[in-house]
Amino acid sequence: MENNLFQQAKTAVNNFRNAQGNASQQDKQAAQNALQAAKNNSSQEEQQQLQQLEQQLKQKNQLS
């Protein structure tokens, strides 16, 4: 069962990525905060997935 913080992090990153240039700094910060919170409370497998989400977030920032 996925933990709630992990799911929130996935949702926040996806929302940020799907904003297509309309994401605010607040959206970016929310995604980063959700990732950090989830990392502190996740299994090793979830941490690997969070690493990938964080990489996607960084790539999105560079493209914006």
Biopython code that builds the backbone (N, CA, C, O; Angstrom):
import numpy as np
from Bio.PDB.StructureBuilder import StructureBuilder

atoms = [
    (1, "MET", "N", (0.842, -1.187, 0.000)),
    (1, "MET", "CA", (0.000, 0.000, 0.000)),
    (1, "MET", "C", (0.885, 1.248, 0.000)),
    (1, "MET", "O", (1.794, 1.368, 0.822)),
    (2, "GLU", "N", (0.622, 2.159, -0.908)),
    (2, "GLU", "CA", (1.386, 3.394, -0.973)),
    (2, "GLU", "C", (1.035, 4.282, 0.198)),
    (2, "GLU", "O", (-0.117, 4.346, 0.627)),
    (3, "ASN", "N", (2.044, 4.969, 0.712)),
    (3, "ASN", "CA", (1.713, 5.888, 1.794)),
    (3, "ASN", "C", (1.156, 7.187, 1.218)),
    (3, "ASN", "O", (1.376, 7.508, 0.050)),
    (4, "ASN", "N", (0.448, 7.909, 2.036)),
    (4, "ASN", "CA", (-0.254, 9.109, 1.606)),
    (4, "ASN", "C", (0.706, 10.210, 1.134)),
    (4, "ASN", "O", (0.422, 10.889, 0.147)),
    (5, "LEU", "N", (1.825, 10.390, 1.821)),
    (5, "LEU", "CA", (2.787, 11.419, 1.428)),
    (5, "LEU", "C", (3.391, 11.103, 0.061)),
    (5, "LEU", "O", (3.633, 11.999, -0.747)),
    (6, "PHE", "N", (3.626, 9.833, -0.181)),
    (6, "PHE", "CA", (4.153, 9.409, -1.475)),
    (6, "PHE", "C", (3.154, 9.766, -2.583)),
    (6, "PHE", "O", (3.535, 10.312, -3.618)),
    (7, "GLN", "N", (1.900, 9.458, -2.360)),
    (7, "GLN", "CA", (0.859, 9.767, -3.351)),
    (7, "GLN", "C", (0.726, 11.272, -3.553)),
    (7, "GLN", "O", (0.557, 11.732, -4.682)),
    (8, "GLN", "N", (0.799, 12.031, -2.484)),
    (8, "GLN", "CA", (0.717, 13.494, -2.588)),
    (8, "GLN", "C", (1.882, 14.045, -3.402)),
    (8, "GLN", "O", (1.705, 14.968, -4.197)),
    (9, "ALA", "N", (3.062, 13.488, -3.208)),
    (9, "ALA", "CA", (4.236, 13.938, -3.964)),
    (9, "ALA", "C", (4.045, 13.655, -5.450)),
    (9, "ALA", "O", (4.323, 14.513, -6.288)),
    (10, "LYS", "N", (3.576, 12.462, -5.777)),
    (10, "LYS", "CA", (3.335, 12.127, -7.181)),
    (10, "LYS", "C", (2.326, 13.090, -7.795)),
    (10, "LYS", "O", (2.517, 13.568, -8.913)),
    (11, "THR", "N", (1.265, 13.369, -7.072)),
    (11, "THR", "CA", (0.223, 14.267, -7.563)),
    (11, "THR", "C", (0.762, 15.679, -7.745)),
    (11, "THR", "O", (0.487, 16.315, -8.763)),
    (12, "ALA", "N", (1.522, 16.178, -6.780)),
    (12, "ALA", "CA", (2.055, 17.539, -6.855)),
    (12, "ALA", "C", (3.004, 17.699, -8.041)),
    (12, "ALA", "O", (2.945, 18.703, -8.751)),
    (13, "VAL", "N", (3.873, 16.719, -8.259)),
    (13, "VAL", "CA", (4.806, 16.794, -9.393)),
    (13, "VAL", "C", (4.044, 16.708, -10.709)),
    (13, "VAL", "O", (4.340, 17.448, -11.648)),
    (14, "ASN", "N", (3.078, 15.822, -10.781)),
    (14, "ASN", "CA", (2.288, 15.707, -12.017)),
    (14, "ASN", "C", (1.511, 16.985, -12.302)),
    (14, "ASN", "O", (1.427, 17.416, -13.452)),
    (15, "ASN", "N", (0.950, 17.586, -11.277)),
    (15, "ASN", "CA", (0.229, 18.852, -11.464)),
    (15, "ASN", "C", (1.172, 19.931, -11.986)),
    (15, "ASN", "O", (0.818, 20.696, -12.883)),
    (16, "PHE", "N", (2.364, 19.984, -11.421)),
    (16, "PHE", "CA", (3.349, 20.973, -11.851)),
    (16, "PHE", "C", (3.758, 20.724, -13.304)),
    (16, "PHE", "O", (3.839, 21.660, -14.099)),
    (17, "ARG", "N", (4.011, 19.477, -13.643)),
    (17, "ARG", "CA", (4.432, 19.143, -15.014)),
    (17, "ARG", "C", (3.327, 19.416, -16.019)),
    (17, "ARG", "O", (3.605, 19.836, -17.143)),
    (18, "ASN", "N", (2.085, 19.187, -15.634)),
    (18, "ASN", "CA", (0.960, 19.344, -16.553)),
    (18, "ASN", "C", (0.521, 20.799, -16.724)),
    (18, "ASN", "O", (-0.325, 21.092, -17.568)),
    (19, "ALA", "N", (1.082, 21.699, -15.941)),
    (19, "ALA", "CA", (0.689, 23.103, -16.015)),
    (19, "ALA", "C", (1.168, 23.761, -17.316)),
    (19, "ALA", "O", (0.659, 24.817, -17.692)),
    (20, "GLN", "N", (2.133, 23.152, -18.002)),
    (20, "GLN", "CA", (2.618, 23.610, -19.307)),
    (20, "GLN", "C", (2.925, 25.106, -19.328)),
    (20, "GLN", "O", (2.352, 25.856, -20.119)),
    (21, "GLY", "N", (3.812, 25.519, -18.471)),
    (21, "GLY", "CA", (4.228, 26.910, -18.464)),
    (21, "GLY", "C", (3.374, 27.817, -17.606)),
    (21, "GLY", "O", (3.731, 28.976, -17.394)),
    (22, "ASN", "N", (2.262, 27.322, -17.110)),
    (22, "ASN", "CA", (1.380, 28.131, -16.284)),
    (22, "ASN", "C", (1.572, 27.870, -14.793)),
    (22, "ASN", "O", (0.832, 28.399, -13.964)),
    (23, "ALA", "N", (2.564, 27.055, -14.460)),
    (23, "ALA", "CA", (2.813, 26.736, -13.060)),
    (23, "ALA", "C", (3.470, 27.919, -12.368)),
    (23, "ALA", "O", (4.343, 28.579, -12.931)),
    (24, "SER", "N", (3.049, 28.169, -11.171)),
    (24, "SER", "CA", (3.610, 29.272, -10.393)),
    (24, "SER", "C", (4.779, 28.776, -9.556)),
    (24, "SER", "O", (5.023, 27.574, -9.445)),
    (25, "GLN", "N", (5.486, 29.716, -8.977)),
    (25, "GLN", "CA", (6.564, 29.369, -8.046)),
    (25, "GLN", "C", (5.992, 28.596, -6.866)),
    (25, "GLN", "O", (6.649, 27.713, -6.314)),
    (26, "GLN", "N", (4.775, 28.931, -6.487)),
    (26, "GLN", "CA", (4.114, 28.243, -5.379)),
    (26, "GLN", "C", (3.852, 26.771, -5.737)),
    (26, "GLN", "O", (4.000, 25.892, -4.889)),
    (27, "ASP", "N", (3.465, 26.507, -6.985)),
    (27, "ASP", "CA", (3.252, 25.124, -7.436)),
    (27, "ASP", "C", (4.557, 24.337, -7.373)),
    (27, "ASP", "O", (4.586, 23.187, -6.936)),
    (28, "LYS", "N", (5.634, 24.981, -7.820)),
    (28, "LYS", "CA", (6.948, 24.348, -7.794)),
    (28, "LYS", "C", (7.356, 24.033, -6.358)),
    (28, "LYS", "O", (7.834, 22.936, -6.071)),
    (29, "GLN", "N", (7.170, 24.984, -5.471)),
    (29, "GLN", "CA", (7.542, 24.790, -4.074)),
    (29, "GLN", "C", (6.701, 23.687, -3.435)),
    (29, "GLN", "O", (7.213, 22.891, -2.648)),
    (30, "ALA", "N", (5.423, 23.639, -3.769)),
    (30, "ALA", "CA", (4.545, 22.597, -3.226)),
    (30, "ALA", "C", (5.038, 21.213, -3.656)),
    (30, "ALA", "O", (5.049, 20.274, -2.859)),
    (31, "ALA", "N", (5.441, 21.097, -4.913)),
    (31, "ALA", "CA", (5.954, 19.818, -5.410)),
    (31, "ALA", "C", (7.243, 19.442, -4.690)),
    (31, "ALA", "O", (7.418, 18.291, -4.291)),
    (32, "GLN", "N", (8.136, 20.397, -4.523)),
    (32, "GLN", "CA", (9.395, 20.125, -3.829)),
    (32, "GLN", "C", (9.155, 19.741, -2.370)),
    (32, "GLN", "O", (9.783, 18.815, -1.857)),
    (33, "ASN", "N", (8.264, 20.440, -1.718)),
    (33, "ASN", "CA", (7.950, 20.135, -0.318)),
    (33, "ASN", "C", (7.335, 18.743, -0.177)),
    (33, "ASN", "O", (7.666, 17.997, 0.745)),
    (34, "ALA", "N", (6.448, 18.407, -1.091)),
    (34, "ALA", "CA", (5.801, 17.094, -1.048)),
    (34, "ALA", "C", (6.828, 15.983, -1.263)),
    (34, "ALA", "O", (6.767, 14.942, -0.608)),
    (35, "LEU", "N", (7.765, 16.204, -2.175)),
    (35, "LEU", "CA", (8.813, 15.218, -2.407)),
    (35, "LEU", "C", (9.659, 15.018, -1.155)),
    (35, "LEU", "O", (9.957, 13.886, -0.774)),
    (36, "GLN", "N", (10.036, 16.099, -0.531)),
    (36, "GLN", "CA", (10.879, 16.013, 0.669)),
    (36, "GLN", "C", (10.157, 15.291, 1.798)),
    (36, "GLN", "O", (10.742, 14.439, 2.466)),
    (37, "ALA", "N", (8.910, 15.620, 2.011)),
    (37, "ALA", "CA", (8.139, 14.977, 3.074)),
    (37, "ALA", "C", (7.989, 13.484, 2.800)),
    (37, "ALA", "O", (8.096, 12.661, 3.710)),
    (38, "ALA", "N", (7.743, 13.148, 1.556)),
    (38, "ALA", "CA", (7.551, 11.743, 1.202)),
    (38, "ALA", "C", (8.849, 10.957, 1.353)),
    (38, "ALA", "O", (8.832, 9.802, 1.779)),
    (39, "LYS", "N", (9.968, 11.577, 1.006)),
    (39, "LYS", "CA", (11.263, 10.898, 1.135)),
    (39, "LYS", "C", (11.531, 10.473, 2.569)),
    (39, "LYS", "O", (12.107, 9.413, 2.813)),
    (40, "ASN", "N", (11.116, 11.290, 3.501)),
    (40, "ASN", "CA", (11.367, 11.006, 4.910)),
    (40, "ASN", "C", (10.511, 9.875, 5.454)),
    (40, "ASN", "O", (10.792, 9.350, 6.531)),
    (41, "ASN", "N", (9.475, 9.495, 4.727)),
    (41, "ASN", "CA", (8.531, 8.496, 5.225)),
    (41, "ASN", "C", (8.217, 7.416, 4.195)),
    (41, "ASN", "O", (7.084, 6.941, 4.118)),
    (42, "SER", "N", (9.214, 7.028, 3.405)),
    (42, "SER", "CA", (8.913, 6.078, 2.340)),
    (42, "SER", "C", (9.857, 4.879, 2.374)),
    (42, "SER", "O", (10.934, 4.912, 2.968)),
    (43, "SER", "N", (9.405, 3.832, 1.716)),
    (43, "SER", "CA", (10.221, 2.632, 1.584)),
    (43, "SER", "C", (11.324, 2.891, 0.556)),
    (43, "SER", "O", (11.326, 3.920, -0.119)),
    (44, "GLN", "N", (12.244, 1.961, 0.449)),
    (44, "GLN", "CA", (13.343, 2.114, -0.509)),
    (44, "GLN", "C", (12.803, 2.173, -1.946)),
    (44, "GLN", "O", (13.280, 2.964, -2.760)),
    (45, "GLU", "N", (11.829, 1.348, -2.244)),
    (45, "GLU", "CA", (11.237, 1.349, -3.586)),
    (45, "GLU", "C", (10.570, 2.696, -3.875)),
    (45, "GLU", "O", (10.722, 3.246, -4.965)),
    (46, "GLU", "N", (9.843, 3.214, -2.909)),
    (46, "GLU", "CA", (9.198, 4.511, -3.083)),
    (46, "GLU", "C", (10.245, 5.615, -3.237)),
    (46, "GLU", "O", (10.054, 6.552, -4.013)),
    (47, "GLN", "N", (11.341, 5.505, -2.503)),
    (47, "GLN", "CA", (12.387, 6.513, -2.610)),
    (47, "GLN", "C", (12.985, 6.556, -4.011)),
    (47, "GLN", "O", (13.325, 7.629, -4.509)),
    (48, "GLN", "N", (13.113, 5.407, -4.640)),
    (48, "GLN", "CA", (13.616, 5.356, -6.014)),
    (48, "GLN", "C", (12.650, 6.065, -6.956)),
    (48, "GLN", "O", (13.075, 6.807, -7.842)),
    (49, "GLN", "N", (11.374, 5.842, -6.772)),
    (49, "GLN", "CA", (10.376, 6.499, -7.608)),
    (49, "GLN", "C", (10.356, 7.999, -7.351)),
    (49, "GLN", "O", (10.176, 8.791, -8.276)),
    (50, "LEU", "N", (10.540, 8.385, -6.097)),
    (50, "LEU", "CA", (10.586, 9.811, -5.756)),
    (50, "LEU", "C", (11.800, 10.468, -6.401)),
    (50, "LEU", "O", (11.724, 11.620, -6.829)),
    (51, "GLN", "N", (12.917, 9.751, -6.477)),
    (51, "GLN", "CA", (14.112, 10.247, -7.141)),
    (51, "GLN", "C", (13.789, 10.564, -8.601)),
    (51, "GLN", "O", (14.203, 11.598, -9.124)),
    (52, "GLN", "N", (13.056, 9.676, -9.246)),
    (52, "GLN", "CA", (12.676, 9.890, -10.644)),
    (52, "GLN", "C", (11.753, 11.104, -10.775)),
    (52, "GLN", "O", (11.909, 11.903, -11.699)),
    (53, "LEU", "N", (10.811, 11.242, -9.873)),
    (53, "LEU", "CA", (9.917, 12.395, -9.903)),
    (53, "LEU", "C", (10.696, 13.690, -9.705)),
    (53, "LEU", "O", (10.426, 14.698, -10.358)),
    (54, "GLU", "N", (11.661, 13.649, -8.800)),
    (54, "GLU", "CA", (12.472, 14.836, -8.542)),
    (54, "GLU", "C", (13.281, 15.210, -9.783)),
    (54, "GLU", "O", (13.445, 16.389, -10.099)),
    (55, "GLN", "N", (13.784, 14.194, -10.480)),
    (55, "GLN", "CA", (14.528, 14.430, -11.715)),
    (55, "GLN", "C", (13.616, 15.067, -12.767)),
    (55, "GLN", "O", (14.038, 15.979, -13.478)),
    (56, "GLN", "N", (12.394, 14.605, -12.870)),
    (56, "GLN", "CA", (11.436, 15.179, -13.815)),
    (56, "GLN", "C", (11.139, 16.631, -13.467)),
    (56, "GLN", "O", (11.013, 17.478, -14.351)),
    (57, "LEU", "N", (11.030, 16.905, -12.189)),
    (57, "LEU", "CA", (10.771, 18.270, -11.730)),
    (57, "LEU", "C", (11.934, 19.184, -12.115)),
    (57, "LEU", "O", (11.721, 20.300, -12.588)),
    (58, "LYS", "N", (13.148, 18.714, -11.914)),
    (58, "LYS", "CA", (14.329, 19.493, -12.274)),
    (58, "LYS", "C", (14.381, 19.746, -13.783)),
    (58, "LYS", "O", (14.704, 20.850, -14.220)),
    (59, "GLN", "N", (14.062, 18.724, -14.570)),
    (59, "GLN", "CA", (14.055, 18.875, -16.024)),
    (59, "GLN", "C", (13.006, 19.903, -16.456)),
    (59, "GLN", "O", (13.262, 20.725, -17.337)),
    (60, "LYS", "N", (11.860, 19.855, -15.850)),
    (60, "LYS", "CA", (10.788, 20.803, -16.162)),
    (60, "LYS", "C", (11.237, 22.221, -15.845)),
    (60, "LYS", "O", (10.948, 23.145, -16.606)),
    (61, "ASN", "N", (11.935, 22.403, -14.739)),
    (61, "ASN", "CA", (12.428, 23.718, -14.354)),
    (61, "ASN", "C", (13.432, 24.254, -15.364)),
    (61, "ASN", "O", (13.445, 25.452, -15.650)),
    (62, "GLN", "N", (14.251, 23.401, -15.892)),
    (62, "GLN", "CA", (15.259, 23.823, -16.850)),
    (62, "GLN", "C", (14.624, 24.190, -18.191)),
    (62, "GLN", "O", (15.144, 25.036, -18.919)),
    (63, "LEU", "N", (13.521, 23.561, -18.506)),
    (63, "LEU", "CA", (12.862, 23.827, -19.774)),
    (63, "LEU", "C", (11.983, 25.068, -19.709)),
    (63, "LEU", "O", (11.687, 25.671, -20.741)),
    (64, "SER", "N", (11.569, 25.449, -18.528)),
    (64, "SER", "CA", (10.657, 26.584, -18.392)),
    (64, "SER", "C", (11.367, 27.903, -18.605)),
    (64, "SER", "O", (10.742, 28.961, -18.525)),
]
sb = StructureBuilder()
sb.init_structure("model")
sb.init_model(0)
sb.init_chain("A")
sb.init_seg("    ")
for serial, (resi, resn, name, xyz) in enumerate(atoms, 1):
    if name == "N":
        sb.init_residue(resn, " ", resi, " ")
    sb.init_atom(name, np.array(xyz, "f"), 0.0, 1.0, " ", f" {name:<3s}", serial, name[0])
structure = sb.get_structure()
